[in-house]
Amino acid sequence: MRRTTERSRATLKEVAREVGVSICTASVVLNGSSSGSRISTGTRDAVIDAAQRLGYRANLVARSLHAGRTHMIGVVPAATDTNILLGPHLQHVLNGIVNETEAHHYDLSLITRCDQSHPTDLLNALLGGKMDGVIVVAPRSNSRLLPLLREESLPMVVIDGDPEQCDNYFVIDNVQAVRIAIKHLYNLGHRKIGYIAGPQELYAARIRKDAFFAVMKAFQIDVQLEWLQVGEFAYHSGFEGVKRILRNANLPTAIFCANDETAFGAMDAIQDAGYRVPEDISIIGFDDVPLAPHSHPPLTTVKQPVDEIARAATLALLEHIDNGTPIQSRTFPAQLIVRKSTGPCENSQFR
């Protein structure tokens, strides 16, 4: 008898399977979402009938909170590759989000079982879990997730998203950031500057590479393609990228890296090859992660105010959810942090 009672409490997934619809559709019908107007009467009736037959019971606790509010925010990172949470930049972003949600008595749900390349699974996780809103971090180019979330009218902000492809974005001024990095190297006498870019399906990596070409042109410095490498925002990309650059007879005197992890790998590769940083090749990174002051040598880098960006995005989302305040996109300035990985170009006529 007890087994029958326990089995009578069907899950939303079982209801959806019984009817042959997605969990998202079943959730919209059974929770009375306004977006349910897109669902046919036949499908709606079938879902309701299946729920009654299977004994589905909605989460009454969640539904009782502010007429269905859960005080839960979903966070969707760019991807769920192995060890993604070990990345210092994402850790810093998540820390800023947590600090702000904690101050406003909200909880977080980090969606890690699927990445942004599977938007239907993400919608099931977000809508089926009755999130009050969602923070998308670094969506890939032309992500299908963003338009689908807009269709569902789920409150949303985007960190490190392409302003031309998303609403409610919170980003660093990447062009200004690249400009101050190249200007720093230029003022040190460097005219032979290489670049190690990040993955081009991400807006931040793509705009930084485009800005590198534009800023180099503005300073009347030729870009040598043999000194240009494209990889991931990762240590191994900097290490392997520099190894390929060092195979050339003509070497750069400075290398700009698209993020700090890449720069750490670049410095190690230079030193492993018997060269000195910065005496032979200067290195400059991007982010100013906590390890940057403690690398060997300490890393010169472009600092983006990650905590400020993450907290501003989160606060804007929460104020929209709580008070209906319109979300205003923001672009934040970068700051150059000069340490010991950059130095004057030896024997440069421009010093």
N, C-alpha and C positions, 0 to 999 in steps of 0.2 A: 504493500500500500504506500509506503514511504517512497519507494522507487518511482511509482506512478506520479506522486505529487511533485517530486524533484524534476521528472522529465517534462511535466506540464509547462514548466517555465522555459519556453523556447527562446532562443537567442534571435537577434535581428538577422544574423547571417542565415539561420535556418529558415526564417520567414522568406528572405530574399531568394534562397535556393528553391523553396517550394513553388514560388511563383515564376522563377526564371528571370528575375530582375537583379540589378546591382544592389548592394547594401545601401548605397547612396539614395537610390530611388525609394527603397523601402523605408529608410529613415525619414525622407522628406514627407512621405505619405503619413506615416504613423506619428510624426511629431508636429504635423500641421504647419510645416514651413510655407512661407508665402511663395517660395519658388515652385511649390507643388502645382501651380496653375499650368505648368508645361506638361504635366502628366495626364494621360488620357483617363477618362472615366472608367473604362474597362480595367485598366491596370490598377487604378486606385481601388476599385471594388475588390479585385482579386487579392491585393495585398492585405486589405482589411479583413477579408474573409479568411485568408490563411493565418493571419495573426490570431483571430478568434479561435479557429480550429486547433491551432498548435499551443494555445495558451500563452502567447507572448505578452509580457508585461513590461511596459516602458519604465525607464529609470525615474521613479516618482520623486526621488530625492533631488536629482538634477533638475527635473521639470519644475519643482517647487521653488527653486532659487530664482527669484526675479522673473517669473513667468518663463522658465526654461533656461535661465542663465546658469552657467556652471562656474564662472570665475576661473576658467581654464583657457589659456592661450596656447595655440599650436605653433611650434617652430619647425620650419622645413629647411634644412641645410641644402647646399648645392648638390651633394651626392652622399651616398652612404658607403664609400669605399672603406676597406679595412683600415682601422686606426684613424679615421677621420677626426675623432675627438682629440687626438694628440696634437693636431695643428694649433700652434699658438695663436694665430689670428682668430680662428673660430672660437677658441676658448675665451679669448678676450671679448668677442661679440656676445657670447652666451652669458658671460659674467655681467656685462652691462645690462642685458635683458633681465637677468635674474634679479639684480639689484633694484631695478625699477618695478618689476612685478611684485616683488616682496614688499616694497614700500606701499603698494596699493592693494595688498591682500589678494593677489592673483597667483595661481599655480601655472606651471608650464608642462606641456607635453611635447617632448622632442620626438618627431616622427623620423625614425631611423630604419624602419623595416623596408622602406622603398624610397627610391630617389625621384627627382623631378621628371625623369624620363618616363615615368609611369603615372600620369596625372589622375587616371581613374582610381587607382589604388589609393592615391593620396586623398582624393575627395572622400572616398569611403572612410578613411581613417579620421579625417577632419570633421566631416559632417556626421558620421556615425558616432563619433565621440562627443558630439555637441559642443564643439569649441565656440567660445564667444568671439574669437578673432584669430588671425594667423599672421605670423611674421615669416616672410620668405627671405632667406639669405642667399645672395649671389645666384639668382636664377640663370640658367643657361640661355643662350641666344634663342629667340623665338620659342621660349618655353610655352607649352600648351597649358600648363598649370595656371598661369596668371589669368588668361581670358576665361577659363572654366570657373575659377574662383569669383571673378567679377560677375559671371552669369548667376552664380548662387547667392550673390549679394552678401557674402561673408566679409565682415570688416577685415581689411588687410593693409599691411605696410610692407615695403620691400627695402632691404638693406643691400647696397652694392648692386642695384639693378640699373638697367639701361633706361635713362629718362625717356627715350623715344619709344620704348616698348612697355613701359609700366607706369601706373599711377602711384602716387603716394610713396615716392622714392626718397631715400636718405643716403647720400653718397659723399665721398671726398671729391674735391675738385682735382681730378686726375691730371688735367692739362697743366694747371698751375703747379701741381706737385712735380711733374716731370720737368717743367721749366726751371724750377729752383734747383733741382738736382744737376741738370746740365749746366746751368749758370755757375754753380759751385765748381764743377770740374773745369769749365772754361776759364774762370778766374784764376785757377791754379796752373793754367798754361796748357791744359790737355786739349789736343785737337784730334787725337786718335782714340776714339771712344767706341767701345763695343757695347752690346746690349743682349741680355738674356731675358726673353719674354716668357710670360705664363701662357696657359692654355687659352687658345683664341675663341673657344666657345663661351668663355666668361667675359662679361662686359669690361670688368676692371682690367683684365689682361689685354684685351683688344684695344681699348682706348689708350692705354699706356704705350703700347707699341706704336699706334698711329701718332700719338703725341710726340714720341721720341723722334720719328721721322720729321715731323713738322718743326719741332724745336731745333733740331740739328740744322735744318735748312735755314731757320731764322738766324742762327749763329754762323751761318755760312760754313758749316762743317760737313764734309762728305760722309755719307754712311757707307761703310765697307761691309758688303753682305757676308763676307767670310768671318766677320766678327759678330754677326747676328745669329743667335740661337733661339729656338722656340721649344719650350718644354712644359713642365708642370710647375705649380707653385710649391716646389719641394727641393730638399737638399740635393737629391741625386741629379736633378736637372741642372743645378748650378755646377756641380762637380763634373758631370759628363760634358756639359756645354763648354766649360773652360778647357777641358782636355782637347776638345775638337778645335777650339780657337788656337790653342798653343801649337797645333800641328802646322800652322802657317809660318812661313819665313818672316813675314812682316807682322808684328804684334801690336795690339793697342797699348796705350799707356794707362787707360782707365776702362773699367767695365761697370755699367749701370745694370743692376739686377731688379727684376719686377717685384720681388718681395724679399724679405730678410732671410727666409729659409734658403732660397736660391743663393743669396749672397754668402751665407755660411759655407755652402758647398763650393762656391767659386773660390773663396779664400783658401780653403783646404787644398783644392786642386792646384792652385798657384804655388802654394808653399811646398806641396809634395813634389812639384816639378823643379824645385830648387830656386824659384823666384821669390822676391820679397814683396810684402804688402805693407805700406804703399810705395816703397822706394822704386820698385820695378813696375808694378801695376796697382793703381788705386781701385778700390771697390766701394761702391755705394749701393745701399739697399733701399727697401720701401716697407714701411709699417712701424718700425721701432718697437719690436716685440721685446718682452722682458729680458731675453737673453742678449740682446744687442749690445748693451754696455759691457758685457762680460765675455764677449768673444775675443779671439786673439788674431789681430788687434781688435780693440773695441770698434764696433761698426758705425761708420757714418751712414745715416739713413734719412729718409723722408718720413716724418712722423704723421700718421693720420690719427685724429682723436677718436679712436675706436669706441671707447667707453661713452663719450659724449654722443656719438652717432647712434649707438645701440640704445642708449637711454632715451634720447630724443624721439627715436622711432617708436619705441615701446610706449612712452608717455603719450604721444600723439594718438596711438591706437587706443589706449585705455580711456583717454578723454573722449574720444569719438564713441566708444562703447557706452561709457557711463553717462555722458552729457550730450551726445550728438554733435560735439564740436567738429567742424570740418577739418580734415587732415591736410596740412600744408607741407608739400615736399620741401626738402632743404638740401643745400650743397655746402659742405664744410671746407674751410681752407686747410692746406697742409703746412707743415713747419719743417725746416731743415735742421737736423741734429748733427752737428759736426763732431766726429770723434777721430780716431787715429788710423782708420783704414783708408783715408784719402790724404794725399799730400801733393806738394808741387811736382810738376812734371820735370824730371831731371834734364838739364841741358836744354830746356825749352826756351826758345827765343821770345816767347810770349809772357814769361814770368815777370 
